[in-house]
Amino acid sequence: MSNRERLLALRATRELAHFSDAGLQNLLPFIDELCVAAGAQVAQEGRLCHEFVIVAAGLLETCRRGRPGQLGPGETLGWDAMRTRGVNDATVSAATPAHLLVMSHEQFRAVGALAPNH
């Protein structure tokens, strides 16, 4: 993805939409890209959350307490669990090949450090 495409993906999220353009630009070095095949598990309900995930392209299936759902482009998982160092609230798998933007714990903490400057 180009930096412009990555910025658009970040801007599309509820959690990062309030950041200024400069603030989002500052986050780019902290974002990794990951392509997953259909069927790949992204998160498991009840397990410690290790990353904040943004769906850039593709479709993810979720299962929260037995209830199915979906996540598509611009939707995210792990924000609250990463903030509280908690567990995943759903099992998530790729329904289609998916392109994800991912922040690890260390990268996620950088977002918190940059937040006052957004």
Secondary structure, 3 states (H helix, E strand, C coil): CCHHHHHHHHHCCCCCCCCCHHHHHHHHHHCEEEEECCCCEEECCCCECCEEEEEEECCEEEEECCEEEEECCCCEECHHHHHHCCECCCEEEECCCEEEEEEEHHHHHHHHHHHHHC
